[in-house]
Amino acid sequence: MDLISRIEQLERRLRRLVELYRHSQRELAQIQQEKASLEELVARQKRELSNFQNQPKISKIVTSVPVNPQDTAELRQRIDECVKEIDQCIAYLSNSEF
């Protein structure tokens, strides 16, 4: 093999390496973006879980606050709506894949 053909072969290999490097950099950027998105999702879900765990405390506070019956019914309805929303979040989290 003469010198020119060896140089051409090295150039082809170098171009391939550069191509692979650029592809790897694009994949890395996508993975980092996905990681950041998943980290935000996990943080949000932790906040939602924390809110859910505080629900018994909220119920205890609500039952200890003296209010008239109409206000109690309205407050109970709002709490029920919150609980339903939390249940939906839990169902969503249960079906999500990480």
N, C-alpha and C positions, 0 to 999 in steps of 0.2 A: 504494500500500500504506500503510495507516495505521499509526500508532505501535504499537497493541496487537498487530496481526498480526506486525509486525517483532519485537517483544519475544518473542512466542510462538515464532516461528521461531528466534530466538537461543536460547531455552530448550531447544528440541528439539535443536539442534545441540550445545549444551553438555552435555545429558544423553547424547547419542551419544558425545561426546568422553570423558566420564567413564566410560562403559561400555567404550569401547575402551582407555582407560588401565588400568582394572581387569583387563580381559582380558590385556593386555600384561604386567601385573605377575604374574598367575598363570602365564603362559607362562614368564616370566623365572625365577620360583621353581622351576618344573619343570626348566628347562634347567640352572639352577645345581645342583639336586639330582642330575641326571643327570651333570653334569660332575664333581661330587665323587665320585660312584660310579665313573665311568670312571677318574678319577685314582687312586683306591684300587686298581682293577683293574690299571692299568698298573704301579703300585708293586709290587703282589704278583707280577705276572708278571716284573718286573725282578729281584725277589729269587729267584724260581724259576729264571730264566735264569742268574743268578749262581751259584746252587747247582749247576746243570747244568754250567756252565763249570769249576767246581771239582772235578768228578767225576774227571778224569784225575789231578789232584793227590792226591785221596783214594786212588785205585787204586794210585798209586805208593807212597804211605805204607803201604798195606795189604800190598803185596807185599814191602816191606822190613822189616816187623815179623816177627820170628821167633815162630811159634806152632806148636802141635801140629796135625797134619792134621785132626783133628775140628773144632777151632776155625776153621781156615782154611776148611773146607767151609761151616760155619755163617755165617762172615763173608761168604764169596763169595755165598751164597744171599741174605743181607740186602742186599748191594750190588746183586745182580740185581733184587731187588724194588724197590729205590730207582730203579734205571735204568728199569724198566718204568713206574713212576709218573711219572718225568720225561718219558718218551716220551709218555705220555698227556697230560701238561700241554702238551707241544709240539704235539701233534695238536690239542688244544683251542684253543691259541693260533693255530694255522694256520687253523682254521675260524672263528675269531671275527672279527667285523667291528667296526671302530672308526669 
